[in-house]
Amino acid sequence: RSIKSLATSPSSHILRRGYASEAVPDRKVAVLGAAGGIGQPLALLMKLNPLVSSLALYDIANTPGVAADVGHINTRSEVSGYSGEAELGKALEGADVVIIPAGVPRKPGMTRDDLFNINAGIVKGLCQAIAKYCPHVSIEILLKQVCLYATALVNMISNPVNSTVPIAAEVLKKAGKYDEKRLFGVTTLDVVRAKTFYAGKAKVPVAEVNVPVVGGHAGITILPLFSQATPKANLSDAEITALTKRTQDGGTEVVEAKAGKGSATLSMAYAGAIFADACLKGLNGAPDVVECSYVQSTITELPFFASKVPRCFAPLSDVALVRLGKNGVEEVLGLGPLSDYEKEGLEKLKPELQSSIEKGIKFANQ
Ligand code: NAI
């Protein structure tokens, strides 16, 4: 039967239901730093996501304009803008996913770590607010009130991610609200870049490419595993080395091309939107949601490590599953077989990643 005849038949409600907004759970997404270079296109992309019912845009200034602008787009979500610290609580209240692109970006010649002094303080303050205002799931079992303190899923974009994620973890721990399954460093842009560069070199359709990227999110701590890339291609050692270096330096390539006007914003907004979409799908119970992310991990001796996070986020709305503790990352996948070159890269990155993690923890506990 044609789509038209289905839509007008007595059973057409079945077809319509698949598209109706009420069939999709309500989900609130908050973007902190929404008026910035990443925040604005990210707000646009989240407004286009049909899984979002409420989009809260927060920044220290200029959010009303961004919210009014994005809010005129005729898609599902309702948009609200919040400006200044006094409105942060309202922006965060009831959020399922909080995306943080707040903070200063790099200028030519700077490393991500050079941003630490400013961004660490910004992230610390925002995470204290997340601990305070984000949703608590409260359920009743046999007349007993059981409170499960689940914060929103936090997607950390602010650099240096290698340190800002440990800072967030420490802040949430202090507030008694830390759940390691709900805190993510967004490393999706490294994966996006690795896919693009690999497809170009291997001459394969970019849409079919998969490349895991593990480690951290700065320079040599970014470790693309091209030996596991698909579709397979016969690339020389020199080509793999060049691809690895280009992926590690992808951010710097953009910083230099922008010549003082900031770092990656558009590709980062795209990557951030992909990762947030994966979070929403996971929350809604979609099976086999797999993304790379920098999370608390035991797959190496380092306490935080980016790797494939499979079937994340069992549905928060499903009380039985929450009670069983399955309300977040279900399992952190191992690294899989590494080439000798990748094994060497893994050993080289560990001291730098370790020191960035320690720096974050020390700052948070000062
Ligand atoms: P931007 O300067 O254009 O925007 C940052 C926004 O954060 C500004 O609107 C500013 O007002 C806001 N902000 C500052 N303090 C705030 C606070 N306390 N609360 C809320 N908002 C606050 O910078 P851009 O280009 O958007 O970059 C943002 C961050 O993302 C930087 O730290 C950058 O290094 C990082 N980044 C991360 C990437 C990743 O792969 N994870 C890739 C690219 C950038």
Residues whose N, C-alpha, C, O or C-beta is under 5 A from the ligand:
A	BS01	NAI	L32 G33 A35 G36 G37 I38 G39 Y58 D59 I60 P101 A102 G103 V104 P105 R106 I122 M156 I157 S158 N159 V186 L189 G262 S263 A264 T265 M268
